Amino acid sequence: MMTLLQSALTGWTDYTQHGKFAALLLLAILYLGFVLYGSGKKANASGAEKARKRLYLYGALVTFGCICPVTALILLKYQTVFYSYVWIWAAVPQTALIAWAATDFLCNLLKEKSLRNGMAALILLGILFLGGNPVSEWTVAQTTQIPALTGMPGQQQGTPAREILEQLSVYNAEKGNSREYSLWAPKEVIEAARAYSAEIHPVYGRSIWDASLGSYSYDTYETWQEDMYLWMSHLETTGETEYLRTDENITTEAGGRKIDFAACLDSAGKAGIDYILLPEDLSEDVQKELQEAADGRLRPFGGYFLIVM
């Protein structure tokens, strides 16, 4: 509870340290408040005007609720606690309010050319140009990872994940199959697959190992998908073909449920997986064991082992 309270107390200060979006939001709220309520408009407003006022009041009140520690604490509790402070700002229509204020200001500026409006325009431009990066540093850090995964033209080329995906896509096309295919592979290939091509369907997404990528969704993966991910991760880390899963409420003599390659192959077959890639740096004994389980279909392929289902 103390951690949650500390997050509510320091959340607004921390939130405003990583960009100027919050400052633009507050400026937009002040401007729209003057336009809607301080410009001496008639009381008998139209239906559209009333709708705009409702949007403004909602945005202003929720913004206040996110800034005030007491109401921020309530919002954090409402969001089942495990969300961090920054997520409560998803309830604020920030982009809509800022775009609305900017559009209204520019329209009025074009209608009435005055020194006051000209000065205001210069002040706003100064804020935009001198305010630094308007985007969160976290967002920048995330987007800069994309070229390394995709190997986009003019940027990082020839990453192992991109190369194997390109080879596999060419191989799939040469077989005369549909351009779309499903894949089970090591982590570095899975996380690059959808960025490389939307025609590749991984058996699971990156959110299976990083819940924040799915916004901590309550929709979880099925047990067989978790088994396949845990087994592949264990193979990459240890080179062993058996994994003991102990995070379930299952009591056995071994202390958990054993997951082997044969069980994962069975799940892959039922799920309609087309191709399986396995790491190549495995011992001869492990390779032999995997080859037997795959009925002789295991073969080298671009720095990995490939099984065609």
ZINORRA-V708474 format. One record per backbone hydrogen bond with DSSP energy under -1.0 kcal/mol. CO is the residue of the C=O (numbers start at 1). NH is the residue of the N-H. E is the energy in kcal/mol with one decimal. If there is no record, write none. Layout:
co=CO nh=NH e=E
co=CO nh=NH e=E
//
This chain:
co=1 nh=5 e=-2.3
co=2 nh=6 e=-2.5
co=3 nh=7 e=-2.0
co=4 nh=8 e=-1.9
co=5 nh=9 e=-2.2
co=6 nh=10 e=-2.3
co=7 nh=11 e=-1.1
co=10 nh=14 e=-2.4
co=11 nh=15 e=-2.7
co=12 nh=16 e=-1.7
co=14 nh=17 e=-1.2
co=20 nh=24 e=-1.9
co=21 nh=25 e=-2.0
co=22 nh=26 e=-2.3
co=23 nh=27 e=-2.2
co=24 nh=28 e=-2.4
co=25 nh=29 e=-2.3
co=26 nh=30 e=-2.2
co=27 nh=31 e=-2.4
co=28 nh=32 e=-2.8
co=29 nh=33 e=-2.1
co=30 nh=34 e=-1.8
co=31 nh=35 e=-2.3
co=32 nh=36 e=-2.8
co=33 nh=37 e=-2.3
co=34 nh=38 e=-1.4
co=43 nh=45 e=-2.3
co=46 nh=50 e=-2.1
co=47 nh=51 e=-2.0
co=48 nh=52 e=-2.2
co=49 nh=53 e=-2.1
co=50 nh=54 e=-2.1
co=51 nh=55 e=-2.1
co=52 nh=56 e=-2.4
co=53 nh=57 e=-2.8
co=54 nh=58 e=-2.5
co=55 nh=59 e=-2.6
co=56 nh=60 e=-2.9
co=57 nh=61 e=-2.6
co=58 nh=62 e=-2.6
co=59 nh=63 e=-2.0
co=60 nh=64 e=-2.2
co=61 nh=65 e=-2.3
co=62 nh=66 e=-1.9
co=63 nh=67 e=-1.7
co=64 nh=68 e=-2.8
co=68 nh=72 e=-2.7
co=69 nh=73 e=-2.1
co=70 nh=74 e=-1.5
co=71 nh=75 e=-2.3
co=72 nh=76 e=-2.4
co=73 nh=77 e=-2.3
co=74 nh=78 e=-2.4
co=75 nh=79 e=-1.7
co=76 nh=81 e=-1.8
co=77 nh=80 e=-1.1
co=80 nh=82 e=-2.7
co=84 nh=87 e=-1.4
co=85 nh=88 e=-1.7
co=86 nh=89 e=-1.1
co=87 nh=90 e=-1.7
co=88 nh=91 e=-1.4
co=89 nh=92 e=-1.4
co=92 nh=94 e=-2.5
co=93 nh=97 e=-2.3
co=94 nh=98 e=-2.4
co=95 nh=99 e=-2.6
co=96 nh=100 e=-2.3
co=97 nh=101 e=-2.4
co=98 nh=102 e=-2.5
co=99 nh=103 e=-2.5
co=100 nh=104 e=-2.5
co=101 nh=105 e=-2.4
co=102 nh=106 e=-2.4
co=103 nh=107 e=-2.3
co=104 nh=108 e=-2.3
co=105 nh=109 e=-2.2
co=106 nh=110 e=-2.1
co=107 nh=111 e=-1.7
co=108 nh=112 e=-2.3
co=114 nh=118 e=-2.2
co=115 nh=119 e=-2.5
co=116 nh=120 e=-2.2
co=117 nh=121 e=-2.3
co=118 nh=122 e=-2.0
co=119 nh=123 e=-2.4
co=120 nh=124 e=-2.3
co=121 nh=125 e=-2.3
co=122 nh=126 e=-2.3
co=123 nh=127 e=-2.2
co=124 nh=128 e=-2.2
co=125 nh=129 e=-2.5
co=126 nh=130 e=-2.4
co=127 nh=131 e=-1.3
co=136 nh=140 e=-1.9
co=137 nh=141 e=-2.4
co=138 nh=142 e=-1.9
co=139 nh=143 e=-2.6
co=140 nh=144 e=-2.0
co=142 nh=145 e=-1.2
co=143 nh=146 e=-1.2
co=146 nh=150 e=-2.4
co=147 nh=151 e=-2.9
co=152 nh=155 e=-2.1
co=159 nh=163 e=-2.6
co=160 nh=164 e=-2.4
co=161 nh=165 e=-1.9
co=162 nh=166 e=-2.5
co=163 nh=167 e=-2.5
co=164 nh=168 e=-2.5
co=165 nh=169 e=-2.3
co=166 nh=170 e=-2.1
co=167 nh=171 e=-2.6
co=168 nh=172 e=-2.5
co=169 nh=173 e=-2.0
co=170 nh=174 e=-2.4
co=171 nh=175 e=-1.3
co=172 nh=177 e=-1.6
co=173 nh=176 e=-1.5
co=181 nh=201 e=-2.8
co=182 nh=275 e=-1.7
co=183 nh=203 e=-2.0
co=184 nh=277 e=-2.6
co=186 nh=190 e=-2.3
co=187 nh=191 e=-2.5
co=189 nh=193 e=-1.3
co=192 nh=196 e=-2.0
co=193 nh=197 e=-2.5
co=197 nh=200 e=-1.2
co=199 nh=181 e=-2.0
co=201 nh=183 e=-2.0
co=205 nh=208 e=-1.7
co=206 nh=209 e=-1.6
co=206 nh=210 e=-1.4
co=210 nh=213 e=-1.7
co=211 nh=214 e=-1.3
co=211 nh=216 e=-2.3
co=212 nh=215 e=-1.6
co=214 nh=217 e=-1.1
co=222 nh=226 e=-2.1
co=223 nh=227 e=-2.6
co=224 nh=228 e=-1.9
co=225 nh=229 e=-2.3
co=226 nh=230 e=-2.8
co=227 nh=231 e=-2.6
co=228 nh=232 e=-2.3
co=229 nh=233 e=-2.5
co=230 nh=234 e=-2.2
co=231 nh=235 e=-2.4
co=232 nh=236 e=-2.4
co=233 nh=237 e=-2.1
co=234 nh=238 e=-2.8
co=235 nh=239 e=-1.5
co=243 nh=259 e=-2.9
co=245 nh=257 e=-2.5
co=248 nh=250 e=-1.8
co=257 nh=245 e=-3.1
co=259 nh=243 e=-2.6
co=260 nh=264 e=-1.7
co=261 nh=265 e=-2.7
co=262 nh=266 e=-2.1
co=263 nh=267 e=-2.0
co=264 nh=268 e=-2.5
co=265 nh=269 e=-2.4
co=266 nh=270 e=-2.1
co=267 nh=271 e=-2.0
co=268 nh=273 e=-2.6
co=274 nh=309 e=-2.4
co=275 nh=184 e=-1.9
co=276 nh=307 e=-2.3
co=278 nh=305 e=-3.0
co=280 nh=282 e=-2.5
co=283 nh=287 e=-2.5
co=284 nh=288 e=-2.4
co=285 nh=289 e=-2.2
co=286 nh=290 e=-2.6
co=287 nh=291 e=-2.5
co=288 nh=292 e=-2.2
co=289 nh=293 e=-2.1
co=290 nh=294 e=-2.0
co=291 nh=296 e=-2.9
co=292 nh=295 e=-1.3
co=294 nh=297 e=-1.1
co=299 nh=306 e=-3.2
co=301 nh=304 e=-1.1
co=304 nh=301 e=-3.2
co=305 nh=278 e=-2.6
co=306 nh=299 e=-1.7
co=307 nh=276 e=-2.2
//
